[in-house]
Amino acid sequence: MPTQETRDTSRRPNTDAIRSEMKQLIAHLRRDVERVEEPRAQALFETSAEVIQGLVQTFDDYDTGEEPAFRRRAT
């Protein structure tokens, strides 16, 4: 039966990979803000980048356990 520590270390590479993909998407969206001329599209891309950045922060909080919702309970 896996221990809490085993479960914590096994999920870390998965969150790292997802976080990396989200950061790539943020960079892509911000590059596209500069490439398009239509203001609504620029706002859409920048807003999307900001929302995804919030998700990256949530993944960071999950990994560090700093937020109460993500704190690991002693077993």
C-alpha positions in Angstrom: 0.0 0.0 0.0 1.5 3.4 -1.0 2.4 5.8 1.8 1.5 9.5 1.8 5.1 10.3 0.9 5.0 7.9 -2.1 1.8 9.5 -3.3 3.2 13.0 -2.9 6.4 12.3 -4.8 4.6 10.4 -7.6 2.2 13.3 -8.4 4.9 15.9 -8.5 6.3 15.1 -12.0 2.7 15.3 -13.3 2.0 18.7 -11.8 5.4 19.9 -13.1 4.6 18.8 -16.6 1.2 20.4 -16.6 2.6 23.6 -15.1 5.2 23.7 -17.9 2.6 23.3 -20.6 0.5 26.1 -19.1 3.6 28.4 -19.0 4.2 27.7 -22.7 0.6 28.5 -23.5 0.9 31.8 -21.5 4.0 32.7 -23.6 2.1 31.9 -26.8 -0.9 33.9 -25.9 1.2 37.0 -25.0 3.2 36.7 -28.2 -0.1 36.7 -30.1 -1.2 39.8 -28.3 1.6 41.6 -30.2 0.8 39.9 -33.5 -2.9 40.7 -33.8 -4.3 44.2 -34.3 -7.9 43.7 -33.3 -8.3 45.1 -29.7 -10.9 42.5 -28.7 -8.6 39.6 -29.7 -5.7 41.3 -27.8 -7.9 41.5 -24.7 -9.0 37.9 -25.1 -5.5 36.6 -25.3 -4.1 38.8 -22.5 -7.1 37.9 -20.2 -6.6 34.2 -21.0 -2.9 34.5 -20.2 -3.8 36.0 -16.8 -6.3 33.4 -16.0 -3.9 30.6 -16.8 -1.2 32.3 -14.7 -3.6 32.0 -11.8 -3.8 28.3 -12.5 0.0 28.1 -12.5 -0.1 29.8 -9.0 -2.7 27.3 -7.8 -0.4 24.4 -9.0 2.5 26.0 -7.1 0.3 26.3 -4.0 -0.7 22.7 -4.3 2.9 21.5 -4.5 4.1 23.6 -1.6 1.1 23.0 0.6 1.1 26.7 1.6 -2.7 27.3 1.1 -4.9 25.7 3.8 -6.9 23.7 1.2 -3.7 22.0 0.0 -2.0 21.3 3.3 -1.1 17.7 3.8 -2.7 16.1 6.8 -0.7 13.9 9.1 -1.8 10.3 8.9 
